[in-house]
């Protein structure tokens, strides 16, 4: 992995390369696997491309996740 420390499992983070917000699901070799907060297909990101969410983005991602769960009946 790079010199930059990867976020902890379960953390919501911004992938600056793709502009997408994802929840850290796993670590594979030199990449971090992220999943959209509302569910979906995981993607790989480099740790150096990940940034913490600001409070507004964090709240927005958590609301999207809760809305997706309520629509699916979970």
BAKOL-775909 format. One record per residue: residue number from 1; x, y, z of N, C-alpha, C in turn. Coordinates in nm, 2 decimals. Example, Ala and Ser with C-alpha at 12.3 -4.5 7.8 and 13.67 -1.06 7.14 Angstrom:
BEGIN
+-----+--------+---------+--------+---------+----------+--------+--------+---------+--------+
!  nr ! n_east ! n_north !   n_up ! ca_east ! ca_north !  ca_up ! c_east ! c_north !   c_up !
+-----+--------+---------+--------+---------+----------+--------+--------+---------+--------+
!   1 !   1.32 !   -0.57 !   0.78 !    1.23 !    -0.45 !   0.78 !   1.32 !   -0.33 !   0.78 !
!   2 !   1.28 !   -0.22 !   0.71 !    1.37 !    -0.11 !   0.71 !   1.29 !    0.00 !   0.79 !
+-----+--------+---------+--------+---------+----------+--------+--------+---------+--------+
//
This chain:
BEGIN
+-----+--------+---------+--------+---------+----------+--------+--------+---------+--------+
!  nr ! n_east ! n_north !   n_up ! ca_east ! ca_north !  ca_up ! c_east ! c_north !   c_up !
+-----+--------+---------+--------+---------+----------+--------+--------+---------+--------+
!   1 !   0.08 !   -0.12 !   0.00 !    0.00 !     0.00 !   0.00 !   0.09 !    0.12 !   0.00 !
!   2 !   0.03 !    0.24 !  -0.03 !    0.11 !     0.36 !  -0.03 !   0.15 !    0.41 !   0.11 !
!   3 !   0.22 !    0.52 !   0.11 !    0.25 !     0.58 !   0.24 !   0.13 !    0.64 !   0.31 !
!   4 !   0.02 !    0.67 !   0.24 !   -0.10 !     0.72 !   0.30 !  -0.18 !    0.61 !   0.36 !
!   5 !  -0.23 !    0.63 !   0.48 !   -0.30 !     0.53 !   0.55 !  -0.44 !    0.52 !   0.49 !
!   6 !  -0.49 !    0.40 !   0.46 !   -0.63 !     0.38 !   0.41 !  -0.73 !    0.40 !   0.52 !
!   7 !  -0.85 !    0.44 !   0.49 !   -0.95 !     0.46 !   0.59 !  -1.00 !    0.32 !   0.65 !
!   8 !  -1.06 !    0.33 !   0.77 !   -1.10 !     0.20 !   0.83 !  -1.22 !    0.14 !   0.76 !
!   9 !  -1.23 !    0.01 !   0.78 !   -1.35 !    -0.06 !   0.72 !  -1.48 !    0.00 !   0.77 !
!  10 !  -1.57 !    0.02 !   0.68 !   -1.70 !     0.07 !   0.71 !  -1.71 !    0.23 !   0.70 !
!  11 !  -1.60 !    0.29 !   0.68 !   -1.59 !     0.43 !   0.67 !  -1.64 !    0.48 !   0.54 !
!  12 !  -1.72 !    0.59 !   0.54 !   -1.76 !     0.65 !   0.41 !  -1.65 !    0.75 !   0.37 !
!  13 !  -1.61 !    0.74 !   0.24 !   -1.50 !     0.82 !   0.20 !  -1.53 !    0.87 !   0.05 !
!  14 !  -1.46 !    0.97 !   0.01 !   -1.47 !     1.02 !  -0.13 !  -1.36 !    0.97 !  -0.21 !
!  15 !  -1.39 !    0.91 !  -0.32 !   -1.29 !     0.87 !  -0.42 !  -1.27 !    0.99 !  -0.52 !
!  16 !  -1.16 !    1.06 !  -0.50 !   -1.14 !     1.18 !  -0.58 !  -1.12 !    1.16 !  -0.73 !
!  17 !  -1.08 !    1.04 !  -0.76 !   -1.05 !     1.00 !  -0.90 !  -1.18 !    0.99 !  -0.97 !
!  18 !  -1.28 !    0.92 !  -0.91 !   -1.41 !     0.90 !  -0.98 !  -1.52 !    1.01 !  -0.94 !
!  19 !  -1.49 !    1.07 !  -0.82 !   -1.59 !     1.17 !  -0.77 !  -1.70 !    1.10 !  -0.70 !
!  20 !  -1.69 !    0.97 !  -0.67 !   -1.80 !     0.90 !  -0.60 !  -1.77 !    0.88 !  -0.45 !
!  21 !  -1.88 !    0.87 !  -0.38 !   -1.87 !     0.84 !  -0.23 !  -1.89 !    0.69 !  -0.22 !
!  22 !  -1.81 !    0.63 !  -0.13 !   -1.83 !     0.48 !  -0.11 !  -1.79 !    0.45 !   0.03 !
!  23 !  -1.84 !    0.33 !   0.07 !   -1.81 !     0.28 !   0.21 !  -1.70 !    0.18 !   0.19 !
!  24 !  -1.60 !    0.18 !   0.27 !   -1.49 !     0.09 !   0.26 !  -1.53 !   -0.05 !   0.30 !
!  25 !  -1.52 !   -0.14 !   0.21 !   -1.57 !    -0.28 !   0.23 !  -1.45 !   -0.38 !   0.25 !
!  26 !  -1.34 !   -0.35 !   0.19 !   -1.23 !    -0.45 !   0.20 !  -1.10 !   -0.38 !   0.15 !
!  27 !  -0.99 !   -0.45 !   0.17 !   -0.86 !    -0.41 !   0.12 !  -0.80 !   -0.52 !   0.04 !
!  28 !  -0.77 !   -0.49 !  -0.09 !   -0.71 !    -0.59 !  -0.18 !  -0.58 !   -0.54 !  -0.24 !
!  29 !  -0.48 !   -0.61 !  -0.20 !   -0.34 !    -0.57 !  -0.25 !  -0.32 !   -0.42 !  -0.23 !
!  30 !  -0.30 !   -0.34 !  -0.33 !   -0.28 !    -0.20 !  -0.31 !  -0.40 !   -0.12 !  -0.33 !
!  31 !  -0.52 !   -0.18 !  -0.33 !   -0.64 !    -0.10 !  -0.35 !  -0.74 !   -0.12 !  -0.24 !
!  32 !  -0.83 !   -0.03 !  -0.23 !   -0.94 !    -0.03 !  -0.13 !  -1.07 !   -0.06 !  -0.21 !
!  33 !  -1.15 !   -0.15 !  -0.16 !   -1.28 !    -0.18 !  -0.23 !  -1.39 !   -0.09 !  -0.17 !
!  34 !  -1.46 !   -0.02 !  -0.25 !   -1.57 !     0.07 !  -0.20 !  -1.70 !    0.03 !  -0.26 !
!  35 !  -1.81 !    0.05 !  -0.19 !   -1.94 !     0.02 !  -0.23 !  -2.03 !    0.15 !  -0.22 !
!  36 !  -2.11 !    0.18 !  -0.31 !   -2.20 !     0.30 !  -0.30 !  -2.28 !    0.29 !  -0.17 !
!  37 !  -2.30 !    0.40 !  -0.10 !   -2.38 !     0.39 !   0.03 !  -2.52 !    0.33 !   0.01 !
!  38 !  -2.58 !    0.35 !  -0.10 !   -2.72 !     0.30 !  -0.12 !  -2.71 !    0.16 !  -0.18 !
!  39 !  -2.60 !    0.10 !  -0.18 !   -2.58 !    -0.04 !  -0.23 !  -2.54 !   -0.04 !  -0.38 !
!  40 !  -2.50 !   -0.15 !  -0.42 !   -2.46 !    -0.16 !  -0.56 !  -2.33 !   -0.23 !  -0.58 !
!  41 !  -2.27 !   -0.22 !  -0.69 !   -2.14 !    -0.29 !  -0.72 !  -2.02 !   -0.21 !  -0.67 !
!  42 !  -1.93 !   -0.29 !  -0.61 !   -1.81 !    -0.24 !  -0.55 !  -1.72 !   -0.20 !  -0.66 !
!  43 !  -1.63 !   -0.10 !  -0.63 !   -1.52 !    -0.06 !  -0.72 !  -1.39 !   -0.05 !  -0.64 !
!  44 !  -1.28 !   -0.06 !  -0.71 !   -1.15 !    -0.04 !  -0.65 !  -1.10 !    0.10 !  -0.66 !
!  45 !  -1.04 !    0.15 !  -0.56 !   -0.98 !     0.28 !  -0.56 !  -0.84 !    0.27 !  -0.49 !
!  46 !  -0.75 !    0.36 !  -0.53 !   -0.62 !     0.37 !  -0.47 !  -0.63 !    0.45 !  -0.34 !
!  47 !  -0.56 !    0.41 !  -0.23 !   -0.57 !     0.48 !  -0.11 !  -0.53 !    0.63 !  -0.12 !
!  48 !  -0.44 !    0.66 !  -0.21 !   -0.40 !     0.80 !  -0.22 !  -0.51 !    0.89 !  -0.29 !
!  49 !  -0.61 !    0.82 !  -0.35 !   -0.72 !     0.90 !  -0.41 !  -0.84 !    0.92 !  -0.32 !
!  50 !  -0.83 !    0.87 !  -0.19 !   -0.94 !     0.87 !  -0.10 !  -0.93 !    0.99 !  -0.01 !
!  51 !  -1.04 !    1.06 !   0.02 !   -1.04 !     1.17 !   0.11 !  -1.16 !    1.16 !   0.21 !
!  52 !  -1.14 !    1.21 !   0.33 !   -1.26 !     1.20 !   0.42 !  -1.37 !    1.29 !   0.37 !
!  53 !  -1.49 !    1.26 !   0.41 !   -1.61 !     1.34 !   0.37 !  -1.62 !    1.46 !   0.46 !
!  54 !  -1.66 !    1.58 !   0.40 !   -1.69 !     1.69 !   0.49 !  -1.83 !    1.66 !   0.55 !
!  55 !  -1.87 !    1.73 !   0.66 !   -1.99 !     1.69 !   0.73 !  -2.12 !    1.69 !   0.64 !
!  56 !  -2.12 !    1.78 !   0.55 !   -2.24 !     1.79 !   0.46 !  -2.25 !    1.66 !   0.37 !
!  57 !  -2.13 !    1.63 !   0.30 !   -2.13 !     1.51 !   0.22 !  -2.16 !    1.38 !   0.30 !
!  58 !  -2.10 !    1.38 !   0.42 !   -2.13 !     1.26 !   0.50 !  -2.27 !    1.24 !   0.53 !
!  59 !  -2.34 !    1.35 !   0.57 !   -2.48 !     1.34 !   0.60 !  -2.56 !    1.30 !   0.48 !
!  60 !  -2.53 !    1.36 !   0.36 !   -2.60 !     1.33 !   0.24 !  -2.59 !    1.18 !   0.20 !
!  61 !  -2.47 !    1.13 !   0.22 !   -2.44 !     0.99 !   0.19 !  -2.52 !    0.90 !   0.28 !
!  62 !  -2.52 !    0.93 !   0.41 !   -2.59 !     0.85 !   0.51 !  -2.75 !    0.85 !   0.48 !
!  63 !  -2.80 !    0.97 !   0.45 !   -2.94 !     0.98 !   0.42 !  -2.97 !    0.89 !   0.29 !
!  64 !  -2.89 !    0.90 !   0.19 !   -2.91 !     0.82 !   0.07 !  -2.91 !    0.67 !   0.10 !
!  65 !  -2.82 !    0.63 !   0.19 !   -2.81 !     0.49 !   0.24 !  -2.94 !    0.45 !   0.31 !
!  66 !  -2.99 !    0.53 !   0.40 !   -3.11 !     0.50 !   0.48 !  -3.23 !    0.50 !   0.38 !
!  67 !  -3.24 !    0.59 !   0.29 !   -3.35 !     0.59 !   0.19 !  -3.35 !    0.46 !   0.11 !
!  68 !  -3.23 !    0.42 !   0.07 !   -3.23 !     0.30 !  -0.01 !  -3.27 !    0.18 !   0.07 !
!  69 !  -3.24 !    0.17 !   0.19 !   -3.28 !     0.06 !   0.28 !  -3.43 !    0.06 !   0.30 !
!  70 !  -3.48 !    0.18 !   0.32 !   -3.63 !     0.19 !   0.35 !  -3.71 !    0.15 !   0.22 !
!  71 !  -3.66 !    0.18 !   0.11 !   -3.73 !     0.14 !  -0.02 !  -3.72 !   -0.01 !  -0.04 !
!  72 !  -3.61 !   -0.07 !   0.00 !   -3.60 !    -0.21 !  -0.02 !  -3.66 !   -0.30 !   0.09 !
!  73 !  -3.71 !   -0.23 !   0.20 !   -3.78 !    -0.30 !   0.30 !  -3.69 !   -0.36 !   0.41 !
!  74 !  -3.56 !   -0.32 !   0.41 !   -3.46 !    -0.37 !   0.51 !  -3.47 !   -0.29 !   0.64 !
+-----+--------+---------+--------+---------+----------+--------+--------+---------+--------+
//
